[in-house]
Amino acid sequence: MRRTRRFAASALTAAAVFAASFAWPATESAQAFPATPKQTVVNYLRSISGNSIVSGQHNKEPASAPGQYTQQVKDVTGQYPGLWGGDLMFNAADVADRQRVVDQAKTEWANGSLVSLTWHVCPPTGGSTCAFEGGVKSNLSNAQFSQILTAGSSLNNAWKRRLDEVVPYLQQLKNAGVPVLFRPFHEMNESWNWWGNRPGANGSARLFQITRDYLAGSKGLDNLIWVWNVQDNPAGGWSNYYPGNQYADVVSLDVWYKSHPSSADYQQMRKIAGTKPMAIGEIGKMPTAAMLQSQPQWAWFMMWSEHLRGNNTNAETQAAYFHPRVLNQGEVSLS
């Protein structure tokens, strides 16, 4: 059941004023989602596109506190987001705490939020853990990248071993009946990461394909909803990184070159998506009423961690969370 909206953003200039003048809607005890096949979530996202958008919040490191930014949303708005975002991480301390991330994912699902996992994965040319600089953010040679894509090669086998490290965690979510919006290679058209900036059939798209084939096929992780992702860089040509309709379940855009997707960005993504759901995988500014009106096909947005408070006023966050189109925890219905 939808909560009553009693919030007028224009009347607020500070969180103190808001808190003094507004009674939070009564918190509903969200019903735990039952064990659910991934297609139910995909169908739901498709069904709301054009009418509603799920609010989302990413939770970056440390993995020891995988709900800290989601709690900040509650502190500002009185509500939890309809989508929780986490990360399988890369540095040693956070990798050691992956279980906490998985436990948080189960909790969020039980509380009535969708679950999204990003993975800042270390390259298979090195160890299982790494620093961001020189690890996640690094460059491989063309020969190295080609070898990752070549079945039976040493780097291809190393890549599969890297995937094997997260299989037990993803399997836990499968066993719990939790579909995961899985975004392993975000910003595939960017050059800051080792997996990106390789257009064409034998580039980043092929890595996406072999990874899905391995995790969904060989390992049977049929709870993963594969989210393809690019960044809104002005070079365009995003379809050159697309792995194909049989590999991507959702298409998504990270918005960092500008505050909100441009009309051209939106149309480029719609062309790639076709009938698939499309989403804003990362954003630093809360969607505005004007954006939600002019770009209604986005199925969710995910605010990036520290940008929640570092780049948005409380009033902007409150205005987004109480917009009639926005679905928060307790308002996402999969039945």
N, C-alpha and C positions, 0 to 999 in steps of 0.2 A: 504494500500500500504506500502511495506517495505521501510524504509528509507535507503539511501545509507550509507554504512559503510566505513569510511575513517580513521580508527583508527588502529595504530600499537602499541601494548602494549610494544614491546621490545624497542621502541624508547623513552619511557618515563621513567624518574627516579623520577619525582616529579610533584605534581599537578601544580606548577607554570610553569614548562616547558610545560606541557600539555596545559594549558590555553593560553600560549603565541603562541603555534605553531599549535593549532587546532581550526578550526571554527566549532562550534556545528552544527549538522544538523538542518535545519529549523524546528522549532516546528510545528507539524501538529495540527490543531484543531481537536481533537479526536471527533468522532461521539458518541453521547450518545447511549449506548446499549438500545434497546427497552425492554419492559417487556418480560422476557424470562423464559420459563420453565426450571427447573433444569436439565432435561435430555439433553437439548441443550448444556449446559456447560460440562456435563459428556461426551457426544459424542465428543465435541471439544477436551477435554483433551485426550481422547482415540485416536483421529485422529492425533494429533501432536506427540504422543509418538513414539519415535524412530527417529524423525527428528528434533523436536524443543523442547525448554523448556521455560516456562514463568518465568521471573524474579519476585521475591517477596521480600517484606520488612515488617517485623512486627513492630508494634507501641505499645510499652508497656505503663505502667502508666507514667505520669498522664493522666487520661481520658479527662482532660481538654485540652489536646494537642494531639489529636489522629492521627495527620498527621505529627508529628515533624520529625520522622525518614525517612518517605517517602520524605519529603522535603530535608533532607540531601542527599538522593540519587540524587535528582535533582541538588543539589549544586555541587556534585562531578562529575556527568556524563552528566548533561544537559538533562537527560531524567527521567521520572517517571517509577517506576516498573510496570510490567504488572499485578501484584497482590498486593493488599493492605491487610495487616493483622492487625486485631485489637483484643481486648479482652473485654469480658463482666465484668471482674474485680471482686474484692473481698473486698477491704477495703472500709470503709464508704464513704470517699470523692470521690473515683472513681465510686462507685456504684451510687452515686448521680449524676454523670455526664454521665451515660449510654446514655442519649439522644445525647450527643455530638458524641459518638462513632457511633451511628446509623446514625446520620446526615453525618458524614464523610464517612461512608460506601456508602450512597446514592450518595454522591459527587464523590467518586472514581469510582463507577459503571457508573455514567453519563459521566465521563471523559474517559471511555474505559478500566478500570482495573477490573479484577476479585476481588471478595470480600471473605475474609477468616476471620472467628471469632473463636478464642480460648476462653476457659472459665476456669480460675483458680477459681473453684467454692468452696465455703465453705461447710463443711460437714453438713449433716442434723441433726447431734447431737447438733449443736449449732445455733447461730443466722444467719440472712441473710447476715451480713457482718462479717469480721474477719480479723485478722492479717495473714500474710503469715506463720510465725513461730507459730506453735500451732494451726493453722487453716487449710489453704490449705495443709501445710506441717505438717501432724499429722497422727496418727495411730488409727484406730478403732479396737475394739475387733472383733473376729470372730462372736460372737453373735450379735453385733451391725450391722455388715455388712450383715449378713444373714437376719436380720430383715428388712433392707432397701429393700432387694430383695423379701420380702414376702408381697404379696398384702393384703392391709387392715391393716397392722401393723402400729404402731404409727410412726416408722421411715420411712416406705414406704410412708405414708401420708405426713410426713414432707418433704420428698424428692420431692414429687409432688408439694407441696407448693413452694419449692425452684425453681422448674422449672417454676411454674406459674409466678414467679417474672420477668422472662425474656420474657415470651410469648408476652406481648404488644410490646416489641422492635422488636422481630423477626417478629411479625405480620406486623409491619410497613414496613419491608423490603419485605415481601410477597406482601403487598398491592402495593408497588412500583415496583413490578415485578423483584426484585433483588434476584437471587439465591445466597445462602450463603454456602461456603465451611465450614461446621460446625465441629469443632474439640473440643468436650467438655471434653474428657478424654485423654489428651495427655500423652504419656509415660506410658502406662498401665502396662508395665513390670518393672517399677521402684518402689522402696519402699519409696521414699521421699514424695509422695502424698498419701492422705487417700484412694483413689480409686484404687490404683495400687498393683502390686505384688501379685495378687490372680489369679493364672492360673486355667484353667479348666472351665467346663460348668457352674458352680455355683459361679464363681468368677467375675473378672472385666468385662469379656465378657457379663455376664448376666446383669450387671448394664447398659452396653451400649445398650443392647436389650430393657430393660424396658424403658429406657430414649427415645429411638427412637419410641417405640410403643406409648408412651405418647404424645410426641411433634408432631410427624408426624400423628399418628392415632387419638388420642383423641382430640388434639388441631388443627389438620388440617394444620400443617405447612409443606406443600409439596414443599416449596422452599428450604428446607435444604438438602444439599448434605453432607452425613454423611462420615466424614473422620476419619478412624481408624488409630491409631498412637502408635508406640512403639519407644523406644530409642535403639541406637546401642550398648547396653551393650554386653559384651562377653559371657554372660550366654546362649544366643541363645534361641531356643525353642519359638520363638515369636508367632508361630501359636497357642500356647496354650492359647493365649489371644484373638484370633480372634472370633468375634461374628457370623460369617457366611456370605456367599455371599449375602443373602437377607437383611442383616443389614448394611453392609459396602458398600458405593459407590466408595470410593477411599481408598487405603492403603498408609500409609505414615510412614517415618522414620525420627526421630530426630537424628542428628549426633553430638555428643558431646564427645564420648570417643576418637575420632580421628578427624582429620581435614576434611576428606572426607570419604564416605562409602567405605569399602573394597569391593573387588570382591565378597567375600563370603557374605557380607551384601546384596549386590545388588542381588545376586542369591537367597538368602533366601526370600527377599521381592518379587522377581519376581514369585517365587513358590507360595507364599500366594496370590498374586494379580491375577494370572491367566490372564484373559482378561480385568481386571479392570485397570483404570489408577493408577499409583503409583507416589508418590511425596516425596520430602525432606521437611518435615514439619518445621524443624528448622535446621539451620546450622550457624556456627560461622566463617567459612572461605569461601570466594567466590569460586564457582566451577572453575576449571581450564580447559583449552582446552583439556588436556589429560583425565580428568574425563568425560567431556561431550562426548568425542569420545568413551571411553570404556564403558560408562554406559548411553546409549542413551534413555532408556525407562522412565527416570524421566520426569514427565509432568510439574512440577514447583519446584523451590526451594524458601525458605523463610529465608532470613537473619534475625538473631535475633537482633533487636533493637540496643543496644549500641555496639554490635560487628561489626557493619558496619564500624565504624571508629576506634573502639578500637582494632580490631583484623585484620584489612585489610588496606593495603596502598591504597591511591587513585588510583594508577596505577593498582592494582589488581582488584579493583571495576570497573574501566573503562574497563579493559580487559574483564571482565565477561559480562558487559552490552553491549559491542560492538562485542561480539562473534557472528558469523553468525547464530548460533543455537538459540540464546537467543532472546525472544520476550518481548519487553517492552510496556509501555502504547502507544496505537495507532497502535500496531502491532498485537494485539489479535483480531481476527475476528470471530464472532459467526454466521455470515450470511452464 
